[in-house]
Amino acid sequence: MSDLAGRPPGPGKTRDRAMVLPLAGFALLMPPLGGAFQLEFKIAGVPFTLVYLFSVWAVLIFCGWRLSRQLGQAQAADAARAVAELLAAMDGGEARSAS
């Protein structure tokens, strides 16, 4: 289990997370959950509702950025693995035809 701690999640899990992210954003911004944060006090002179909206927006952008990086790394690793398998298959075929 310790060897899995440093590895990034597989492309399947990352894709699942990427599909859930817009749904989570929708749920956080739409009533009744979004309406629960329409409070009448201010933070540094800014209404709490605006702080909540922009905080959710910023977290969604950050999570989308992280997920896109993970998806890109997973796709690059898959492409490198496919090229390595293709080269190995080509080398095996050339070795058989030469003998």
C-alpha positions as CSV (number, residue, x, y, z in Angstrom):
1,M,0.0,0.0,0.0
2,S,2.9,2.4,0.6
3,D,4.0,2.3,-3.0
4,L,0.7,3.7,-4.1
5,A,0.9,6.7,-1.8
6,G,3.2,8.8,-4.2
7,R,1.5,7.8,-7.4
8,P,-1.1,10.0,-9.0
9,P,-4.6,8.6,-9.5
10,G,-5.3,6.6,-12.6
11,P,-6.9,8.2,-15.7
12,G,-10.2,6.5,-14.9
13,K,-10.5,8.1,-11.4
14,T,-9.3,11.4,-12.7
15,R,-11.9,11.4,-15.5
16,D,-14.6,10.5,-12.9
17,R,-13.5,13.4,-10.7
18,A,-13.5,15.7,-13.8
19,M,-17.1,14.7,-14.5
20,V,-18.2,15.3,-10.9
21,L,-16.6,18.8,-10.6
22,P,-19.2,20.7,-12.7
23,L,-22.0,18.9,-10.8
24,A,-20.4,19.9,-7.5
25,G,-20.1,23.5,-8.7
26,F,-23.7,23.5,-9.8
27,A,-24.9,22.1,-6.4
28,L,-22.8,24.7,-4.5
29,L,-24.1,27.6,-6.5
30,M,-27.7,26.8,-6.9
31,P,-30.5,27.0,-4.2
32,P,-31.0,25.7,-1.6
33,L,-27.3,25.3,-0.8
34,G,-26.2,28.5,-2.5
35,G,-29.2,30.3,-0.8
36,A,-28.1,29.2,2.6
37,F,-25.0,31.5,2.3
38,Q,-27.0,34.7,1.6
39,L,-26.2,36.2,4.9
40,E,-26.5,39.8,5.9
41,F,-23.0,40.5,7.2
42,K,-19.8,41.7,5.5
43,I,-16.2,40.6,5.4
44,A,-13.9,43.6,5.0
45,G,-16.8,45.6,3.6
46,V,-17.7,42.9,1.0
47,P,-21.1,41.1,1.4
48,F,-20.7,37.5,2.4
49,T,-22.7,36.3,-0.6
50,L,-20.0,37.7,-3.0
51,V,-17.2,36.2,-0.9
52,Y,-18.9,32.8,-1.0
53,L,-19.6,33.0,-4.8
54,F,-16.1,34.0,-5.7
55,S,-14.6,31.5,-3.3
56,V,-16.5,28.7,-4.9
57,W,-15.6,30.0,-8.3
58,A,-11.9,30.1,-7.4
59,V,-11.9,26.6,-5.9
60,L,-13.7,25.2,-9.0
61,I,-11.1,26.8,-11.3
62,F,-8.2,25.5,-9.1
63,C,-9.7,21.9,-9.1
64,G,-10.2,22.0,-12.8
65,W,-6.6,23.1,-13.4
66,R,-5.3,20.3,-11.1
67,L,-7.5,17.7,-12.9
68,S,-6.4,18.9,-16.3
69,R,-2.8,18.5,-15.3
70,Q,-3.5,15.0,-14.0
71,L,-5.4,14.0,-17.2
72,G,-2.5,15.4,-19.4
73,Q,0.1,13.4,-17.4
74,A,-2.0,10.2,-17.6
75,Q,-2.5,10.6,-21.4
76,A,1.2,11.3,-21.9
77,A,2.1,8.2,-19.9
78,D,-0.4,6.1,-22.0
79,A,1.0,7.4,-25.2
80,A,4.6,6.7,-24.1
81,R,3.5,3.2,-23.1
82,A,1.8,2.6,-26.4
83,V,4.9,3.8,-28.4
84,A,7.1,1.5,-26.3
85,E,4.9,-1.5,-26.9
86,L,4.8,-0.7,-30.6
87,L,8.6,-0.4,-30.8
88,A,9.0,-3.7,-28.9
89,A,6.6,-5.4,-31.3
90,M,8.5,-4.0,-34.3
91,D,11.9,-5.1,-32.8
92,G,10.5,-8.6,-32.2
93,G,9.2,-8.8,-35.8
94,E,12.5,-7.7,-37.3
95,A,14.4,-10.2,-35.2
96,R,12.2,-13.0,-36.5
97,S,12.4,-12.0,-40.1
98,A,16.2,-11.6,-40.0
99,S,16.7,-15.2,-38.8
